Amino acid sequence: MAVGLSTVVAVAVVGGVISVWPSHQAATTTPIVAASSPPSTVPASSSPSTARTDSTLPRSAALTPTQMVVPMSLDDGKHFHLFLGDTASPAARRQLTKGKDSEFNVVVSPDRRSVIFIRTFRDPRKDKQRAMEVMASDGSHPRKLFAATPDACSGKAVRPAWDPVDQTLLAMPCVARNGDSTLRLIHTDGKQVRTLDIGNPPGVAWKVGDPTFSPDGKRLAFWAGPNADGGALYISDLSKADGPKRLTSANSPGRDSYPTWAPDGKSLIFDRRIADRSGSGNLDIYRVSTGGSRAAVPLITGPGDDQTPSWSPSGDQVAYKTDAPSSAWPGSPVLRVWIADSRGGHPHPLWVNGTTGLQGTSSWTSR
């Protein structure tokens, strides 16, 4: 999967727009911890409510289980901003970011109080055109995530995964200024822990992306291979020093990307490019056992591109991006966020009326 605006999942929106912060200037101010932020806790279990947290991050009241954060453009893709959607109230829309920049590739923290996202600057005078930022989940107190970006990650800001047990730890696909791609464990304060083996043969440069932690934080899944838009899926046991185990095989154009661990820890869902008459193929969503005992099976298929899935906190639903046509949105189909049950049934758009905004990859739960 290409990393960028094209990977953002879509969501349509309805109702009034509420701006939470007035301009990008707020993103560069000294971080403020929301008054409702609880102190950091000692790890006790894999439950987000008892996981270790970074109390220096901007935090607010936790998102409800039915809320998700969605990048959306209301000007035909010129700018993407983050919106709050709610599956329990499809007419609800709240704008979390605004301004001349774009925000996308969002990740909600395991305790649902903070949000990491990528900002693309529209101002050519900026030294860096992309930056990784963090804000409270209500959109307040945005700032840069790292005071100083690690050199190995300074070439391009890419969406990380958030450890559900130790929420001070991220898994980051890093791109250096020379284009080298690595997968690293990095604390939320920017301190590096270690570089992970991504399965590439000695001396062969590979790309890597879309890491996702198991619910217990002990394993990490990701795609890796020679191409920039996906590869084979791998799983690393973070308690061991040996290399990762390959879960799927990548066949052109059948490359896999965007794995997302199911809340029960038993499977991954991901998108796969399927060969068709177009030559480049179309994307469908598949499911595969994390034990590797069975072949991947289709979960959500169709003539359009179905991609970048995100689980609901309870694991009974999936949000994903698709350009499938819908009677709820007449006219030419564009990428929007849809919802289906855990078996791929009963698919429907998140928003069913109102503004027909182009939407990006949503975050319902942490990766």
Disulfide bonds with the S-S distance in Angstrom:
Cys153-Cys174 1.88
